[in-house]
Amino acid sequence: MSDLQSNTYSIKDRFRQFYPVIVDVETAGLDPKTDALIEVSMMTVKMDEKGMLVPDEQYHANIRPFPGSLVKQANIDFLGIDPFDESRNLVSEEDALIPMFKAIAKKVKANKCKRAILVGHNGSFDLGFIKAATERLNYKRSPFHPFSVCDTASLSMLVYGQSVLVKACIAAGIDFDLDKAHGAEYDTKMECLLFCKIFNKFTTFCGVPEPVNEEIDYTKSSSESSDEGNKSE
């Protein structure tokens, strides 16, 4: 590990040109193809002068269930959300997500990254609903990596021995208001603080990982494997 040098160190360098964006969704079920996406929040991060991650900007929307979507009562009862309550300033998936995607894309470009990577608590769940909505909109320019995530549940288990969000936050010394839990806007803020805390703790005690500059010819490796397979036949 190398020492932290804030004058040369950047998000681009630290995350292999991927820009971390914390995302949380609330849904009316567990199937991203059929069940309604009813709330989404995204939060960006930035690096301070000491090379530590801190929360940046947040984007949030309450979403009107898409036509034909399923609303599972058990999910709604658990969340305490009426997905059809227009007083929540409901917007369509298109009006919610596309402005967020464009804002994230600007952050990706400003940080000289290639694309965004979703950070979430059990983040594959959030990514599944984001991808399904993107497909429904036939939107081809999602800023997010199509399958990779940074999962704060797994990271919290490793660092704090806790995988449940509230317990992980308590272990990390982050105040958590249970009355606000299970709302995408609040949970995203907590997940962002947790991600920053984990990153900063690692950086403080372990420093900055040394870069791996070795050029790897994946095409050659694949070709050699194929040749070996042919010889064994």
trRosetta pair geometry for C-beta under 8 A, 3 or more apart (Angstrom, degrees):
i j d omega theta_ij theta_ji phi_ij phi_ji
1 206 5.2 -157 -100 162 165 72
1 207 3.6 127 148 70 117 116
1 208 6.2 137 -170 60 82 36
1 209 6.1 -51 -113 -95 76 36
1 210 6.7 -133 -103 -29 24 81
2 5 7.7 -40 136 -5 112 103
2 207 5.9 -174 75 155 31 126
2 208 5.0 -39 68 70 85 96
2 209 7.7 9 19 108 85 12
2 210 5.6 109 -25 -85 101 72
3 207 5.8 -71 -99 -138 30 121
3 208 7.1 7 103 21 15 102
4 9 6.2 -30 -161 -33 71 163
4 50 7.4 36 136 169 141 65
4 51 4.7 -161 -171 57 121 161
4 203 6.5 67 -81 175 130 104
4 207 6.2 -147 -39 -146 78 67
4 208 5.5 128 -90 -30 62 110
5 8 4.9 11 109 37 114 99
5 9 5.5 144 74 -28 61 103
5 51 7.7 92 67 -65 23 142
5 208 7.7 -76 17 9 72 152
6 9 5.6 -60 -114 41 30 110
6 47 8.0 -176 -143 147 88 113
6 49 5.6 64 167 170 151 51
6 50 5.8 -84 -80 -134 140 16
6 51 4.5 -129 -95 -42 83 93
8 13 7.7 54 139 -34 75 166
9 13 6.0 -119 -150 65 51 139
9 14 6.9 50 -176 -51 91 105
9 47 7.3 -136 116 166 92 154
9 51 4.8 16 92 -116 143 117
9 208 6.3 -119 -117 -100 128 153
10 13 4.8 99 54 7 75 99
10 14 6.9 -150 94 -4 39 91
10 47 6.5 -171 -142 35 45 153
10 111 7.1 168 167 -166 112 85
10 112 7.5 24 134 51 149 115
11 14 5.8 -62 -141 41 31 107
11 15 5.9 -15 176 18 70 115
11 19 6.2 54 139 -119 131 72
11 20 7.4 -128 -160 18 117 88
11 45 7.5 149 -106 95 135 97
11 46 7.6 -87 -44 -140 134 40
11 47 5.6 -164 -49 -25 87 120
11 111 5.1 -27 68 -169 125 133
11 113 6.9 -49 112 -61 104 122
12 15 7.2 -80 -134 52 14 81
12 17 5.3 20 -158 -101 80 58
12 19 7.9 -17 -83 -75 63 82
12 111 5.7 176 -52 152 93 84
12 112 4.8 -18 -79 84 152 95
12 113 5.3 -150 -103 -76 83 73
13 211 7.6 -71 -167 -81 94 116
14 47 8.0 138 6 -82 141 141
14 208 7.1 -95 -104 -143 93 99
14 209 7.9 112 -141 35 66 99
15 18 4.6 -101 141 65 106 80
15 19 7.0 134 86 -84 142 25
15 20 6.1 -141 -113 -32 164 96
15 113 7.4 -5 84 -119 109 125
15 117 7.0 -146 171 26 127 133
17 112 7.4 -79 -129 124 88 71
17 113 4.9 151 -176 -144 59 63
17 114 4.4 58 138 -7 115 98
18 113 6.0 92 -130 -166 8 123
18 114 6.7 -37 -80 52 55 92
18 115 6.4 -19 -123 74 74 67
18 116 7.0 81 -172 -165 75 18
18 117 4.1 33 168 -20 126 120
18 145 6.6 -11 -132 -43 125 128
18 148 7.8 -67 -129 98 159 133
19 44 7.8 -13 159 -141 110 99
19 104 7.7 162 99 -178 128 86
19 107 6.1 159 162 121 152 97
19 108 4.7 -149 17 -107 147 70
19 111 5.3 120 -102 68 121 141
19 113 4.0 172 -41 51 98 167
19 115 7.2 -137 25 120 90 27
19 116 4.8 -52 73 -106 93 63
19 117 6.9 156 65 15 39 74
20 45 5.9 -2 85 30 103 124
20 116 7.4 109 -120 -162 8 75
20 117 5.7 -35 -97 69 57 91
20 119 4.8 39 -170 -33 102 127
20 150 6.1 -21 -124 22 114 146
20 195 7.1 -170 156 161 142 145
21 42 5.6 1 168 -169 112 105
21 43 7.1 156 -168 73 66 39
21 44 5.7 -31 -116 -96 82 65
21 45 7.8 -159 -99 4 39 83
21 104 5.6 2 -95 -134 158 122
21 107 7.6 116 -84 85 112 143
21 116 4.7 1 -1 -169 124 126
21 117 7.2 154 22 69 77 39
21 118 6.3 -43 72 -109 87 47
21 119 6.4 174 77 18 32 90
21 143 7.8 69 -5 100 152 120
21 144 7.4 -100 50 -94 127 95
22 42 6.9 149 81 -159 54 50
22 43 4.4 -17 62 61 107 95
22 44 7.8 -159 22 -72 80 17
22 45 7.2 83 -15 -38 103 102
22 119 4.6 -47 -94 80 61 107
22 120 6.8 132 -159 -80 59 58
22 188 5.5 134 124 -164 107 82
22 191 5.1 161 -166 105 124 106
22 192 4.3 -138 18 -80 166 84
22 195 6.1 -159 -86 10 118 148
23 40 7.3 -16 -164 -166 93 91
23 41 7.2 163 -149 87 48 53
23 42 5.1 -10 -100 -104 79 79
23 43 7.9 -171 -70 22 40 67
23 118 5.0 -45 22 -149 129 100
23 119 6.9 131 13 61 73 53
23 120 5.1 -47 69 -73 77 114
23 123 7.2 90 61 -140 97 93
23 126 4.9 151 109 155 105 140
23 127 7.6 102 78 -69 142 62
23 130 6.7 -11 168 -55 154 143
23 188 6.9 -26 -147 -117 16 111
24 40 7.5 167 89 -149 49 48
24 41 5.3 -3 57 57 89 97
24 120 6.2 153 -82 -134 59 101
24 121 7.2 15 -101 28 102 95
24 126 6.2 -86 -120 -106 30 137
24 184 4.6 176 104 -148 98 75
24 187 4.5 177 -170 97 168 110
24 188 4.3 -141 16 -69 116 82
24 191 6.1 152 -55 8 118 146
25 37 6.0 -51 -168 -147 126 98
25 39 6.6 150 -162 85 52 62
25 40 5.0 -12 -107 -101 81 78
25 41 7.9 -177 -80 23 41 63
25 125 7.7 -144 53 125 109 87
25 126 5.0 151 9 -131 103 79
25 129 4.9 -147 100 78 169 145
25 130 7.0 -155 -51 -51 139 82
25 184 6.0 3 -125 -109 19 129
26 38 5.5 -60 101 72 91 92
26 39 3.9 18 42 50 109 110
26 40 7.8 -141 24 -63 67 43
26 79 5.7 105 -168 -130 124 144
26 81 6.6 88 141 3 143 160
26 182 7.0 89 -110 174 120 68
26 183 7.0 -35 -50 -137 144 34
26 184 4.9 -119 -15 -46 97 102
27 30 7.2 125 100 -82 134 29
27 32 7.7 -75 -127 -97 154 64
27 35 5.7 71 167 121 111 115
27 36 6.6 162 -162 89 68 53
27 37 5.6 -38 -107 -108 87 50
27 38 6.3 144 -120 14 27 87
27 75 6.6 -56 103 -179 67 148
27 129 5.8 -131 -78 -104 132 149
28 35 5.3 -158 80 180 74 94
28 36 4.0 25 26 54 126 98
28 37 7.9 -110 10 -51 84 14
28 38 5.6 88 -38 -29 94 124
28 65 6.6 -8 4 -101 149 120
28 69 7.1 98 58 140 130 115
28 70 6.8 -167 108 108 111 59
28 71 4.1 -52 171 -130 146 64
28 72 5.6 151 156 27 72 70
28 75 5.2 144 -160 89 38 136
28 76 6.0 14 -131 -60 88 91
28 83 5.7 -27 -72 -51 128 157
29 34 7.0 -46 89 92 149 86
29 35 2.8 -130 59 -124 116 148
29 36 7.1 92 14 29 97 62
29 70 5.6 21 -21 98 155 104
29 71 7.2 -151 -31 -134 104 22
29 72 4.1 110 -87 -5 90 121
29 75 5.5 -128 -70 -16 39 154
30 35 6.5 81 35 13 28 160
30 72 7.8 -4 -2 10 74 157
30 75 7.7 -169 -37 -79 71 132
31 34 4.6 10 105 41 125 96
31 35 4.8 118 60 -6 74 106
31 70 7.5 31 59 52 114 129
32 35 6.9 -53 -89 50 19 89
32 37 7.7 32 -142 -63 75 104
32 128 4.2 -158 -28 140 151 93
32 129 4.4 -145 -120 -88 108 54
32 131 7.1 49 147 64 152 84
32 132 3.7 173 147 -12 104 149
32 133 7.8 -91 -175 -26 99 73
33 132 5.5 -135 -82 -136 46 132
34 69 6.7 143 167 -145 46 61
34 70 5.0 22 144 10 96 117
35 69 6.4 72 -171 -176 19 97
35 70 5.0 -55 -100 70 61 94
35 71 7.4 119 -152 -89 76 31
35 72 6.4 -23 -128 -11 122 105
35 75 7.7 79 -171 12 135 166
36 63 7.7 -177 170 105 93 106
36 65 3.5 -42 -126 -124 140 98
36 66 6.4 178 -121 22 78 71
36 69 3.9 106 -74 134 80 140
36 70 6.8 -149 -18 70 81 40
36 71 5.4 -2 11 -83 129 79
36 83 6.0 83 111 -172 148 158
37 40 6.6 15 167 -49 114 110
37 63 5.5 -3 111 83 82 151
37 65 7.8 147 49 -117 45 56
37 66 7.4 35 33 -13 87 105
37 69 8.0 -105 10 -141 59 157
37 93 6.5 77 68 -103 122 110
37 129 5.1 135 -97 178 115 116
37 132 7.7 164 -42 81 125 108
37 133 5.5 -38 12 -68 157 128
38 62 7.0 -9 162 -163 69 70
38 63 5.5 -158 -149 64 25 87
38 65 6.4 -17 -88 -71 88 79
38 79 7.9 125 76 112 138 167
38 81 6.3 139 128 121 142 142
38 83 4.4 -87 -122 -119 134 108
39 60 7.8 -3 -174 -169 88 87
39 61 7.3 -176 -147 94 53 51
39 62 5.4 -21 -103 -114 85 60
39 63 6.2 -162 -73 15 29 89
39 81 7.1 -104 -26 -140 130 165
39 183 7.1 -76 146 -161 161 60
39 184 4.2 -175 130 0 108 130
39 185 7.7 -82 174 -25 121 78
40 60 7.3 -179 96 -144 51 49
40 61 5.8 1 58 56 86 87
40 63 6.4 40 2 -26 97 127
40 96 6.1 110 46 154 119 128
40 97 6.9 24 71 -85 160 84
40 100 7.4 -99 117 -16 122 170
40 129 8.0 -162 -91 115 111 120
40 130 7.5 112 -131 -91 136 89
40 184 5.8 -116 -127 174 12 162
41 58 6.5 -3 -175 -173 102 101
41 59 6.8 166 -154 88 55 52
41 60 4.3 -2 -109 -105 92 86
41 61 7.8 173 -79 21 57 53
41 184 4.0 159 0 139 106 98
41 185 4.8 161 -86 -90 150 46
41 187 7.5 140 52 63 133 80
41 188 4.0 -127 107 -15 120 151
42 58 7.1 164 88 -153 46 55
42 59 4.8 -4 58 56 92 101
42 60 7.8 -168 25 -71 57 51
42 100 5.4 114 25 -166 139 125
42 104 6.6 -56 149 -70 150 121
42 188 6.9 -119 -90 -149 11 147
43 55 6.1 -30 169 -148 124 98
43 56 7.1 149 174 56 74 70
43 57 7.1 -170 -147 95 59 40
43 58 4.4 -15 -101 -102 90 81
43 59 7.5 -171 -74 22 46 64
43 188 5.0 145 -11 155 118 111
43 189 6.7 131 -66 -86 161 49
43 191 7.9 148 42 75 128 93
43 192 4.6 -59 99 -71 142 143
44 55 7.9 107 84 -168 48 55
44 56 4.2 -47 95 68 90 123
44 57 5.2 17 37 49 109 79
44 58 7.8 -151 18 -72 67 41
44 104 7.1 177 -77 -115 112 73
44 107 5.2 -121 -125 -140 150 164
45 53 4.9 4 174 -167 133 104
45 54 6.7 150 -159 74 82 32
45 55 6.2 -64 -108 -112 70 32
45 56 5.4 164 -124 -6 13 104
45 192 6.7 179 -74 -157 99 101
45 195 7.4 -109 -64 101 147 122
45 196 6.4 176 -129 -81 130 103
46 53 7.4 146 76 -147 28 60
46 54 6.1 -29 66 63 77 83
46 56 4.4 99 -16 -79 99 119
47 51 6.0 -10 -176 -141 115 36
47 52 6.9 146 -153 69 68 27
47 53 6.1 -42 -96 -91 65 54
47 54 7.6 129 -119 17 19 80
48 51 7.2 -56 70 14 66 17
48 52 5.2 -11 39 59 107 82
48 53 7.9 -177 0 -95 84 6
48 54 5.4 57 -40 -6 108 125
51 203 6.6 -158 123 172 106 146
51 208 7.6 -70 175 -70 146 119
52 196 7.4 69 164 -175 87 96
52 199 7.7 136 -157 108 63 99
52 200 4.6 38 -146 -114 103 111
52 203 6.7 -175 -102 74 69 146
53 195 7.3 -67 114 119 147 86
53 196 4.3 -143 102 -128 102 84
53 199 4.8 30 17 86 134 142
53 200 6.1 -131 38 -54 81 92
54 196 6.1 77 -101 -144 28 147
55 58 7.6 -2 178 -51 114 100
55 189 7.2 21 -121 -143 155 70
55 192 4.8 74 -100 139 104 132
55 193 6.7 -30 -46 -71 121 66
55 196 6.6 -90 -44 -35 69 148
56 107 7.8 131 104 -130 153 135
57 103 7.6 -110 107 164 137 127
57 107 7.9 -149 43 -80 118 134
58 185 7.3 86 162 -150 135 80
58 188 6.7 130 -139 110 114 129
58 189 7.0 -17 -95 -78 149 86
59 99 7.5 -167 -159 111 137 94
59 100 4.7 157 122 -113 149 96
59 103 6.0 142 -65 68 148 152
60 184 6.7 156 -138 101 97 104
60 185 4.6 27 -124 -96 149 101
60 188 7.6 -164 -89 33 102 148
61 91 5.5 -63 -168 46 120 121
61 95 7.5 175 -152 109 150 79
61 96 3.6 -173 101 -133 157 103
61 97 7.8 -117 47 -50 146 50
61 100 7.4 -116 -4 -42 122 125
62 88 4.4 -103 134 142 167 110
62 89 5.9 107 46 75 118 73
62 90 5.4 -79 112 -97 98 57
62 91 7.1 111 76 17 59 76
63 90 6.6 56 173 -154 11 81
63 91 6.4 -51 -112 70 54 67
63 92 7.2 31 -153 178 82 16
63 93 5.8 51 -157 -82 128 61
63 96 5.0 -56 -91 -23 101 162
64 83 7.7 117 -141 164 38 84
64 84 7.7 62 -140 -117 78 53
64 90 4.1 90 -63 162 88 123
64 91 6.6 -146 -3 87 96 15
64 92 5.8 -38 48 -89 110 48
64 93 8.0 -107 61 -30 71 64
65 69 4.6 -140 178 65 99 130
65 71 6.1 -56 -101 -66 158 110
65 83 5.3 59 -39 147 109 130
65 84 7.2 -40 11 -74 113 78
66 69 4.7 95 62 -36 75 123
66 92 7.7 77 -98 -157 75 81
66 93 5.7 -8 -73 -18 111 128
66 133 7.7 179 -41 -121 141 84
66 136 6.3 -14 -149 166 166 160
71 75 7.7 -130 -174 63 59 114
71 76 6.3 36 172 -47 99 128
71 83 5.9 -150 -124 42 130 145
72 75 4.5 74 80 7 101 109
72 76 7.0 177 89 -10 52 87
73 76 5.5 -58 -147 40 37 111
73 77 6.0 38 156 -21 70 106
74 77 5.9 -53 -146 36 28 111
74 78 6.4 30 154 -20 62 107
75 78 5.7 -57 -150 35 31 112
75 79 6.3 16 158 -8 67 110
76 79 6.1 -62 -144 44 29 102
76 80 8.0 131 164 -49 55 10
76 81 6.2 -110 -147 67 70 71
76 82 7.3 60 -167 -101 117 37
76 83 6.6 -92 -110 -15 114 103
77 80 7.4 25 -176 -70 30 50
78 182 7.2 -130 138 -157 83 153
79 182 5.4 -156 -126 155 66 118
79 183 8.0 115 -166 -80 93 57
80 182 7.4 95 27 101 97 128
81 85 7.9 -131 179 22 66 121
81 88 7.9 56 -160 -95 96 162
82 85 3.9 79 91 -29 113 114
82 88 7.6 176 73 -23 83 133
84 90 7.9 -20 -147 -55 28 162
85 88 4.9 78 95 -10 97 108
85 90 7.5 145 82 -40 49 118
86 89 7.8 70 173 -69 53 18
86 90 5.6 -83 -122 19 54 113
91 95 4.1 -109 173 90 117 121
91 96 5.0 146 90 -57 114 86
92 95 4.7 89 52 13 81 99
92 96 6.8 -151 91 -5 40 90
93 96 5.8 -63 -145 41 28 109
93 97 5.6 0 172 -1 69 119
93 133 4.9 -149 -164 -160 133 113
93 136 6.6 32 92 85 159 127
93 137 6.2 -139 114 -60 112 114
94 97 6.7 -65 -127 44 18 92
94 98 5.7 5 -174 -9 61 120
94 137 5.5 146 -92 -121 83 120
95 98 7.2 -38 -106 35 16 101
95 99 7.2 10 -179 -4 47 113
96 99 7.5 -100 173 38 16 97
96 100 6.8 -1 151 -8 59 119
97 100 5.5 -66 -152 41 37 112
97 101 5.9 38 155 -24 74 105
97 130 7.5 153 -132 -145 128 79
97 133 5.9 160 -51 128 161 130
97 134 7.1 -140 152 -80 150 71
97 137 6.9 -147 71 -23 133 160
97 139 7.5 -166 111 20 120 164
98 101 5.5 -48 -143 34 34 114
98 102 6.4 32 157 -18 65 104
98 137 7.1 -163 -60 176 104 156
98 139 6.4 -154 -96 -113 95 149
99 102 5.7 -55 -147 37 33 110
99 103 6.3 33 155 -19 66 106
100 103 5.7 -56 -147 37 32 110
100 104 6.2 30 155 -17 67 107
101 104 5.8 -57 -147 38 29 110
101 105 6.2 34 153 -24 64 106
101 139 7.1 153 18 153 174 144
101 141 6.8 119 152 102 131 83
101 142 5.9 -90 -131 -124 128 52
101 143 5.6 165 -160 -4 75 98
102 105 5.5 -49 -145 32 32 116
102 106 6.8 36 153 -21 61 100
103 106 5.9 -52 -157 30 33 112
103 107 6.9 32 147 -17 63 104
104 107 5.5 -54 -154 36 38 113
104 108 6.4 44 148 -24 68 102
104 116 5.3 -21 166 -51 121 154
104 143 4.6 -163 108 51 112 154
104 144 7.8 1 129 -54 153 79
105 108 5.5 -48 -148 32 35 116
105 109 6.5 32 154 -15 65 104
105 116 7.9 -93 -80 -23 47 115
105 141 7.2 8 -86 150 147 108
105 143 4.6 -153 -77 -80 74 127
106 109 5.8 -55 -149 39 32 109
106 110 6.1 32 153 -21 66 108
107 110 5.6 -54 -141 37 31 112
107 111 6.2 15 162 -5 65 111
107 116 7.6 55 82 -85 108 113
108 111 6.3 -72 -151 46 23 99
108 113 4.8 -96 -160 72 72 104
108 114 7.4 -63 -180 85 114 19
108 115 6.1 -4 -146 -134 146 24
108 116 5.5 -98 -77 -52 119 81
108 143 5.5 -166 -23 -163 146 126
109 112 7.5 30 -178 -77 35 32
109 113 7.7 -92 -63 48 19 69
113 116 7.4 85 111 -75 138 47
115 143 5.7 174 -157 178 78 63
115 144 6.8 114 162 -147 109 10
115 145 5.7 129 107 -63 126 70
116 143 4.3 55 9 128 114 103
116 144 5.0 -49 82 -93 100 57
116 145 7.0 -133 90 -12 50 74
117 144 7.0 105 -114 -151 23 73
117 145 4.9 10 -105 5 74 124
117 148 5.8 -42 -138 104 110 103
117 149 6.8 160 173 -123 87 33
117 150 6.1 78 128 -15 115 98
118 123 5.4 159 120 -177 102 120
118 126 6.3 -167 170 98 137 114
118 127 5.0 173 54 -80 159 101
118 130 7.1 177 -91 31 147 155
118 144 5.3 25 -43 -145 98 127
118 145 7.2 -128 3 46 80 87
118 149 4.8 -38 80 -119 93 90
118 150 7.3 -168 98 29 46 71
119 123 6.3 -95 -174 -98 21 143
119 149 7.0 147 -97 -174 28 79
119 150 4.4 -20 -107 69 81 108
119 151 8.0 -165 -152 -73 55 19
119 152 6.4 67 173 -41 89 102
119 191 7.1 162 126 148 95 112
119 192 7.8 100 98 -99 129 60
119 195 5.4 43 166 -107 143 156
120 123 3.1 129 56 -106 94 80
120 124 8.0 -160 73 -3 119 31
120 125 7.4 -131 123 57 136 80
120 126 4.1 -134 -146 24 171 144
120 127 7.1 -165 23 -32 141 82
120 149 6.2 -48 34 -168 94 129
120 150 7.8 121 17 75 51 63
120 151 6.9 -27 74 -117 62 56
120 152 6.7 -119 125 11 18 100
120 191 6.6 2 -136 -178 44 156
121 151 7.4 82 -136 -167 25 67
121 152 4.8 -52 -86 66 68 107
121 153 5.0 96 -162 -49 68 91
121 165 5.0 5 -144 -81 165 110
121 187 7.3 -99 24 172 131 111
121 191 5.3 -123 -29 -108 103 121
121 194 7.9 44 -75 69 110 149
122 125 4.9 22 129 8 101 119
122 126 7.5 124 98 -12 68 90
122 151 6.5 40 -95 -149 21 107
122 153 5.0 35 -50 -10 66 146
123 126 5.4 -53 -153 38 52 111
123 127 6.0 50 152 -20 78 104
123 149 3.6 -179 108 171 128 142
123 150 6.6 71 -7 70 165 41
123 151 4.7 -137 15 -97 104 69
123 152 7.2 100 -43 8 107 75
123 153 7.9 -162 -13 10 74 98
124 127 5.6 -53 -143 40 34 113
124 128 6.3 45 154 -29 64 102
124 149 5.7 -148 -66 16 60 147
124 151 7.2 -18 -18 -86 83 119
125 128 5.8 -53 -154 27 28 115
125 129 7.1 18 154 -10 61 103
126 129 6.2 -61 -156 38 33 104
126 130 6.3 30 151 -17 68 109
126 149 7.8 125 60 -126 99 144
127 130 5.5 -57 -144 40 35 112
127 131 6.0 35 158 -20 69 107
127 144 6.9 -167 -130 152 96 145
127 147 7.5 117 144 -132 148 29
127 149 5.5 -127 -32 -70 139 124
128 131 5.9 -56 -146 37 26 109
128 132 6.3 25 156 -19 62 108
129 132 5.7 -51 -142 36 32 112
129 133 6.4 32 158 -17 64 106
130 133 6.0 -58 -150 38 29 108
130 134 6.3 32 152 -22 64 108
130 142 7.5 124 149 -149 103 137
130 144 6.6 41 124 29 141 160
131 134 5.5 -54 -147 35 32 115
131 135 6.4 33 154 -20 65 103
131 142 7.5 49 -108 -144 60 178
131 144 7.9 -110 -72 84 82 129
131 146 7.0 83 -110 -152 126 69
132 135 5.7 -53 -151 34 32 111
132 136 6.6 34 150 -20 63 103
133 136 5.6 -51 -150 33 35 113
133 137 6.4 26 154 -12 66 108
134 137 5.9 -63 -150 43 30 106
134 139 5.1 -95 -158 60 75 103
134 142 4.8 -10 -132 -65 151 133
135 138 7.2 28 -176 -76 36 42
139 142 6.3 97 110 -52 104 82
142 146 7.9 103 83 -88 127 72
145 148 4.5 -28 122 49 143 95
145 149 7.8 -165 74 -65 113 47
150 155 7.2 18 171 -35 87 134
150 195 7.2 81 119 -134 126 123
151 154 4.3 59 95 14 114 108
151 155 6.6 165 93 -10 60 87
152 155 5.3 -54 -137 45 39 113
152 156 5.7 45 159 -26 70 105
152 165 7.7 53 107 -109 119 85
152 168 7.3 135 149 130 97 161
152 191 5.5 175 25 -155 164 91
152 194 5.5 84 -168 107 135 122
152 195 5.4 -84 -95 -74 119 87
152 198 7.3 180 -136 2 84 149
153 156 5.9 -54 -146 35 24 110
153 157 6.6 28 152 -21 60 105
153 163 4.7 45 -172 -163 88 86
153 165 7.6 -60 -90 -67 84 72
153 168 7.6 -134 -120 -44 48 155
154 157 5.7 -52 -151 32 32 113
154 158 6.6 31 152 -18 64 105
154 163 7.5 24 -75 -121 31 101
155 158 5.7 -56 -152 36 33 112
155 159 6.1 10 160 -2 69 113
155 195 7.5 69 76 -116 155 66
155 198 5.1 62 150 -176 125 164
156 159 6.1 -63 -134 49 29 96
156 160 5.2 -33 -172 40 71 111
156 162 5.4 -57 150 82 108 74
156 163 5.9 143 85 -107 108 38
156 165 7.9 168 -13 -108 172 42
156 168 3.6 -18 -162 -132 145 135
156 171 7.5 119 -169 62 99 131
156 172 7.6 -77 -127 -43 99 119
156 194 6.6 -18 -81 176 116 127
156 198 7.0 -99 -79 -77 60 135
157 160 7.5 -56 -92 60 11 69
157 161 6.6 31 -158 -133 47 19
157 162 6.7 -132 -92 72 50 22
157 163 4.6 11 -68 -73 104 91
159 172 8.0 42 112 -88 122 100
159 198 5.4 -169 -1 -128 166 99
159 201 6.7 102 -158 85 137 143
159 202 7.7 -89 -100 -59 128 95
160 168 5.5 127 70 -140 144 70
160 171 3.8 116 -172 119 129 141
160 172 6.0 -73 -78 -57 148 79
161 171 7.1 -167 55 -138 80 160
162 167 4.2 -144 -161 117 135 104
162 168 4.3 -171 100 -78 112 64
162 170 7.8 -167 -136 56 179 89
162 171 5.0 169 7 -6 138 146
163 167 7.8 20 52 69 37 117
163 168 6.8 22 -133 -57 6 118
164 167 4.4 61 72 21 101 111
164 168 6.5 -178 80 -15 46 89
165 168 5.7 -60 -144 37 26 111
165 169 6.3 25 159 -19 64 106
165 176 7.8 155 130 -134 85 146
165 181 7.7 152 88 -139 125 112
165 187 6.8 1 169 -147 165 97
165 190 6.4 81 171 118 115 129
165 191 6.9 -52 -136 -78 120 84
165 194 7.4 -119 -151 -33 77 162
166 169 5.8 -55 -151 35 30 111
166 170 6.5 31 152 -18 64 105
166 176 5.0 166 -139 132 76 156
166 178 6.6 34 -123 -94 144 86
166 181 6.5 -26 -70 -100 116 143
167 170 5.6 -50 -147 36 35 112
167 171 6.3 36 153 -19 65 105
168 171 5.7 -54 -148 38 31 112
168 172 6.2 23 154 -14 64 111
168 194 5.9 50 124 -140 113 138
169 172 5.7 -62 -146 43 31 107
169 174 4.0 -83 -168 73 87 112
169 175 7.7 -50 152 73 116 13
169 176 4.4 102 97 -55 143 127
169 190 5.6 -42 -88 -170 143 110
169 193 7.3 55 -128 89 103 115
169 194 5.8 -84 -89 -78 76 113
170 173 7.8 48 180 -66 30 20
170 174 7.3 -88 -64 57 24 68
170 176 6.3 -78 -56 16 78 123
172 193 7.9 150 111 128 138 92
172 194 5.8 148 25 -125 166 76
172 197 4.7 87 -176 123 130 156
172 198 7.4 -65 -113 -56 134 74
173 197 7.6 176 53 -144 90 145
174 190 6.7 131 137 -148 138 81
174 193 5.2 130 -130 123 141 130
174 194 6.3 -95 3 -75 160 75
174 197 6.6 -115 -50 -39 119 154
176 181 7.4 42 171 -72 103 107
176 190 6.1 60 -114 -127 96 135
177 180 4.5 46 95 17 110 110
177 181 7.3 -166 97 -35 58 77
177 186 7.3 -86 65 -166 104 138
178 181 5.3 -29 -153 -5 45 123
180 183 5.9 -73 178 30 67 121
180 186 4.1 -174 149 -130 110 168
181 186 6.8 -113 -90 102 28 130
181 187 6.6 73 -149 -77 57 95
182 187 6.8 62 -76 -51 15 129
183 186 4.7 62 72 20 101 105
183 187 6.4 168 73 -10 46 92
184 187 5.9 -61 -135 45 26 107
184 188 5.9 32 164 -26 64 109
185 188 6.2 -58 -153 30 21 111
185 189 7.0 21 152 -17 58 105
186 189 5.8 -56 -158 32 36 112
186 190 6.5 29 151 -14 68 107
187 190 5.6 -56 -149 40 36 111
187 191 6.0 36 154 -19 69 107
188 191 5.7 -54 -142 39 31 110
188 192 6.2 35 155 -23 64 106
189 192 5.7 -55 -150 34 28 113
189 193 6.5 27 153 -16 63 105
190 193 5.8 -53 -148 36 32 110
190 194 6.2 32 152 -19 65 108
191 194 5.5 -54 -145 38 32 114
191 195 6.2 34 155 -21 66 105
192 195 5.8 -51 -145 35 30 110
192 196 6.3 28 156 -15 63 107
193 196 5.9 -57 -148 39 29 110
193 197 6.2 32 153 -24 65 108
194 197 5.6 -53 -146 34 30 113
194 198 6.4 28 156 -17 64 105
195 198 5.9 -55 -149 36 30 109
195 199 6.2 27 155 -15 65 110
196 199 5.7 -58 -145 41 30 111
196 200 5.9 24 160 -16 67 112
197 200 6.0 -58 -141 41 24 106
197 201 6.1 28 157 -22 62 109
198 201 5.8 -55 -145 34 26 111
198 202 6.5 25 156 -16 62 107
199 202 6.0 -60 -153 37 28 109
199 203 6.2 23 154 -17 65 111
200 203 5.6 -54 -141 40 32 112
200 204 6.1 38 157 -25 66 105
201 204 5.9 -52 -146 32 27 112
201 205 6.5 0 164 4 62 111
202 205 6.6 -77 -148 49 24 92
202 206 5.3 -31 178 30 67 121
203 206 6.8 -69 -109 58 16 80
203 207 6.9 21 -163 -150 53 8
203 208 6.8 24 -139 -74 89 64
206 209 8.0 10 132 -64 113 70
216 221 7.5 -4 174 -24 93 133
217 220 3.9 38 116 13 119 117
217 221 6.6 153 96 -17 69 84
218 221 5.5 -53 -148 37 38 115
218 222 6.2 40 154 -20 68 105
219 222 5.9 -56 -151 36 29 110
219 223 6.3 29 152 -20 64 108
220 223 5.6 -56 -147 36 31 112
220 224 6.3 31 156 -20 66 105
221 224 5.9 -54 -148 34 29 110
221 225 6.5 30 153 -19 62 106
222 225 5.8 -55 -152 34 32 112
222 226 6.5 33 151 -20 64 106
223 226 5.6 -55 -152 34 33 113
223 227 6.4 33 151 -20 66 105
224 227 5.6 -52 -148 35 34 113
224 228 6.4 36 153 -20 65 104
225 228 5.8 -53 -150 34 31 112
225 229 6.5 33 150 -21 63 105
226 229 5.6 -55 -153 34 32 114
226 230 6.6 32 151 -20 65 104
227 230 5.7 -53 -150 33 34 111
227 231 6.5 34 152 -21 66 104
228 231 5.8 -53 -150 33 33 112
228 232 6.6 27 155 -17 64 108
229 232 6.0 -61 -151 35 31 108
229 233 6.9 39 151 -33 63 102
230 233 5.8 -50 -157 17 35 116
